[in-house]
Amino acid sequence: MDTLRTLNGDTYEVVSDVLVNAQENSDKNSDFSAKIKELNETIVTLNTENESFSA
């Protein structure tokens, strides 16, 4: 831990900030993944409806 503290300007704050940012990015990534899945399902539904109208 002393090595980490020395590398981070003699403080643990930088490590803490990095961990907070990593968690926030992970949460955003999960949200984006869920939205992508939702939009893909909508695309499939719309394509199916379009095919039925074209037939």
C-alpha distance (Angstrom), angle and dihedral (degrees) to the residues before:
residue distance angle dihedral
M1 . . .
D2 3.78 . .
T3 3.79 89.6 .
L4 3.81 91.3 51.6
R5 3.77 91.1 48.0
T6 3.80 91.2 49.8
L7 3.81 91.9 48.7
N8 3.79 90.4 50.3
G9 3.77 97.7 54.9
D10 3.81 96.1 -85.9
T11 3.80 92.8 -62.2
Y12 3.78 138.8 97.1
E13 3.80 90.7 -145.3
V14 3.81 95.0 90.2
V15 3.80 91.1 52.2
S16 3.79 89.7 49.3
D17 3.82 91.9 49.6
V18 3.79 91.0 50.4
L19 3.80 91.2 50.9
V20 3.81 92.0 48.4
N21 3.81 90.9 49.2
A22 3.79 91.0 47.5
Q23 3.81 91.2 52.4
E24 3.81 92.0 47.4
N25 3.81 90.6 49.9
S26 3.79 90.9 47.9
D27 3.80 90.2 52.1
K28 3.81 91.6 48.4
N29 3.80 90.3 48.4
S30 3.81 90.2 53.1
D31 3.81 90.6 49.2
F32 3.81 91.7 49.2
S33 3.80 91.5 47.6
A34 3.80 90.8 52.1
K35 3.81 91.1 48.4
I36 3.83 91.3 48.9
K37 3.80 90.1 51.7
E38 3.81 90.6 49.0
L39 3.81 92.4 49.1
N40 3.81 92.1 47.2
E41 3.80 89.6 53.4
T42 3.81 89.7 49.8
I43 3.81 90.5 50.8
V44 3.80 91.1 51.6
T45 3.81 90.5 49.4
L46 3.79 93.0 48.3
N47 3.81 92.3 46.8
T48 3.80 89.9 51.0
E49 3.81 91.3 49.6
N50 3.80 90.8 47.0
E51 3.80 91.5 51.7
S52 3.80 91.4 50.5
F53 3.81 91.5 51.2
S54 3.80 91.6 47.4
A55 3.79 93.1 52.0
